[in-house]
Structures are given as structure tokens and as C-alpha cells.
Amino acid sequence: MGQTNQTVLEDFKPSSLNQPCQQFPQVNSQRYARFRIVAPQAQNVHVTLGLGGRGGTTLIKGEDGVWTGTTEGPLDEGFHYYHLTIDGGTFNDPGTLNFYGSTRWESGIEIPAHDADFYTLKDVPHGRIQGVLFPSRLTNAVIARPAYVYTPPNYDKDTKKRYPVLYLQHGWGENEYAWWNQGGANLIMDNLIAEGKAKPFIIVMTYGLTNEGRRPGSRPPGGTNSIAANPTNGPARGPGGRGSLPPGFGNNAAFETVLVNELIPYIDANFRTLADQPHRAMAGLSMGGAETHSITLKHLDLFSHIGLFSGGVITTNDVNNTPDFRKKVKVVFASCGSRENPGNLNANHDALESIGIRNTAYVSQDTAHEFLTWRRSLREFAPLLFVK
């Protein structure tokens, strides 16, 4: 977001993510956002926008003690995290709903997208999102670890039919809520299935970090607002950065054990899955892409479809160094926003094609390391899954 000479239209409307009956924050037809905070005793109020917002807004105090301000320019389309800084303290905006990101509950704002139809709630058959608790001896969970499971429309009606499974991972600082709460994965799938564009399958979403190897208060290099790394050089590790998860904010090996030895057996035992390698996929955004990259290549006996959303790529070295890759992997998909590094993504696509590996490289236009990139990525990835 940069400065602009554009005349700001006064057609502001409440954000679709506002709390009931709350009028602010607001968004206009040009994608500007306006904020209003009642804090009569405060000396300074600033709005810090997340990745896609790419900036912040300092609010101005009125005589009535109300702080207001409008962004200096249009925001990217789609969902954005944000928070308030009031006299040095970090707070959420009481006018809007909260979403878990950057390892805390953040405020959220939705900038209407021109192509929002694919993740819009429609009058079509809907699947179900349900929370489950699965036992985890590795992480010494007091009761169990949480996961959310999407079952497609008609899952509960035809009790004999079995389904493929996609294990779908969130990014750094998020949790098992992210893909269905911020990302609308269930609505994306409902609409694709209704249009006959994707086969019905189960989606499993769980928390992608463990406490093993984590230092209190640690966070990934680059902070929460940096842009994703060069996707050609391996998987990203949370917003910003490359490679495997660094010591101090999560143990990828421990999560691998949780996923492979604990969660997958639980899902296969408690849901009507097609419990074999040809019918199991894994994908993730950012850090979840890093997890997907490392786990799938080590466990091609379990996964046949691989998706990396702003989370690196499968390289020619990966193919050559992974036994039976050509035989076992059915789908290779990588994506990023046009404001990330699409040149390297496309170059890697061509390199894979040159050695006979069919793959898909998708670039989301006019987005960066943000949820509209990943919503669009799921829309493009899902129709490729489990197709003969």
C-alpha cells in the first residue's frame, strides 16, 4: 500500500467480518479501509495491517475522544489480519471478529475481491466441519490434540461410500482454525463439488507445531510481515524465510511423527477413508508448505498428491534424490502470489517438465503472501486431486 492521489469515494460500508451491529471498520468501492476507535484517554492510536495490507494507518483524535483514519491507499483484495497499537500496547479492534494469526488472536478485515464467487456461501449442498480430538503420546497432550475435519456433502447419507483425504496445513502463527475460518476451504470445496469441478474428498486440518524444541516467545526470522522467500530455493518457513523450520519455534520432525503415526491412523479408523497412498494428498501454505515438502518426500508410501502454496517447490534434485518419485507421485502443484516470486516458480515448472515430470505452477494475480493467494491456490489444486 503506497500513497496515492486518488480521490477517496465516500461510499464506505461495514466490513463483512464486523461484530454484529458494529459499523467500523469500513471498506469503500476502491478498497480503502476506514477505522474508528473510541479511546478518549489515549495519546496515540495506530492500525498495523498484516501481510496483504502492507502498511499501517495512524488515526487522528477528534474532540469527542474518538480516533479515526483512512488507509493511504487501496488494500489488496481478500482477508487481512490487523491489530491496534494504543500508547505502545497491542490490542484488537472491538468492532471486528478475531482470527488466530501471528501466534495471537488478531482482528480481521475482508476487502471484497472481484472473483470472490468461488469462496462465497451459496445455496448448494454443504459439507460439514467438525472438531475432533486425537490421542498423541509424542506431545504428551493432557487429553488429546485437536484437528478439524471437512466431510463433503452427502457423507452422512451414504454410509457405505469411502473418500480420499487431503491433509491441509496452515502457515506459521496460525492454527487448525485457519483454513476453514480465514480461508473458507469448506465453502471452496462445496462450490467446486456442486459445479462438478472437483471430486468429493475429506480434508483434515490440524495444528502444525509441537512444543518439542520450541523456546518460549520465539518466532521465525523476518517477523510476521515479511514476504515469502524465493520459492525455487526450497520451502518457505512461515511468513518469510526458506528451508526447514528453524530450532526455537517448532519441531518439524516431531510434527511429522504426530501426523504420520498418530493423526493419519486416527482419521482412517474414525472416518470412511480410502486408506491407501493413491487416495491421500498433502498440501500447505507457507510453513505448511515446508512441512508438506519434507514429509511427503520422506513418505511417498503414504502420499501421492503434493501441493505447496507460497511454500517452495519440488525441484529436479528432489525428484532425482527421492526413490520411486516418478512412479508414486501423481500430482505436483506449486503456487504463489504475483507479488512474491513467480519468475522462479515458473522456471522451476519448466525444469520439471524438461525431465518429464508433469506439474502445475499457478500464480495468483495481484496478491502477495496472503489468504487470497491461498484460497485461489486451493481452488486450482482441488480439481487435480484423485482424478484417474
URKA-V467877 format. One line per field, one symbol per residue. ss: DSSP state (A for helix, B for strand, O for the rest). psi: psi as a letter, one per 40 degrees, with the letter a starting at -180 (. if undefined). burial: I if it has 24 or more other ideal C-beta (glycine too) atoms within 12 Angstrom, else O. A space follows every 50 residues. Layout:
ss=???
psi=???
burial=???
This chain:
ss=OOOOOOOOOOOOBBOOOBOOOOOOOBBOOOOOBBBBBBOOOOOOBBBBBO OOOOOBBBOBBOOOOBBBBBOOOOOOOBBBBBBBBBOOBBBOOOOBOBBB BOOBBBBBBBBOOOOAAAAOOOOOOOOBBBBBBBOOOOOOOOOOBBBBBB BOOOOOOOOOOOBOBBBBBOOOOOOOOAAAAOOOAAAAAAAAAAOOOOOO OBBBBBOOOOOOOBOOOOOOOOOOOOOOOOAAAOOBOOOOOBOOOOOBOO OAAAAAAAAAAAAAAAAAAAOOBOOOAAABBBBBBOAAAAAAAAAAAAOO OOOOBBBBBOOOOOOAAAAAAOOOAAAAOOBBBBBBBOOOOAAAAAAAAA AAAAOOOOOBBBBBOOOOOOAAAAAAAAAAAAOOOOOO
psi=hiiiehhhhffiiiieeiiheheiiihaeefiihihhhgdeidhhhhhia dddfaihhihhideehhiiiieiiiiiaihiiiihhfeihiiheeiiihh iffihiiiihhhidfedefihigihiahhiiihiigddefhdciiiihhh hiiededgedhiiihhhhiaiieaaedddddddfddddddddddefeiih iihhhiheiiehehhheiiiieaeeiiiihedfiiifihiiiaihiheei hdddddddddeddddddddeigiggidefhihiihbdddddddddddefe edhehhhhhffaihidddddehheddddhdhhhiiiieebgddddddddd ddddeehhihhhhhhfibgiddddddddddddeehfh.
burial=IOOOOOOOOOOIOIIIIIOOOOOIIIIIOOIIIIIIIIIOOOOOIIIIII IIIIIIIOIOIOOOOOIIIIIIOIIIIIIIIIIIIIOOOOIIIOIIIIII IIIOIIIIIIIIIOOIOIIOOOOOOIIIIIOIOIOIOIIOOOOOIIIIII IIIOIOOOOOOOIIIIIIIIIIIIIIIIIIIIIIIIIIIIIIIIOOOIII IIIIIIIIIIOOOIOOOOIIOIOIIIIIIIIIOIIIIIIIIIIIIIOOII IIOIIIIIIIOIIIOIIIOOIIIIOOIIIIIIIIIIIIIIIIIIIIIIII OIIIIIIIIIIIIIIIOIIOOIOOIOOIIIIIIIIIIIIIIIOIIIOIIO IIOOOOIOIIIIIIOIIIIIIIIIIIIIIIIIIIIIOO
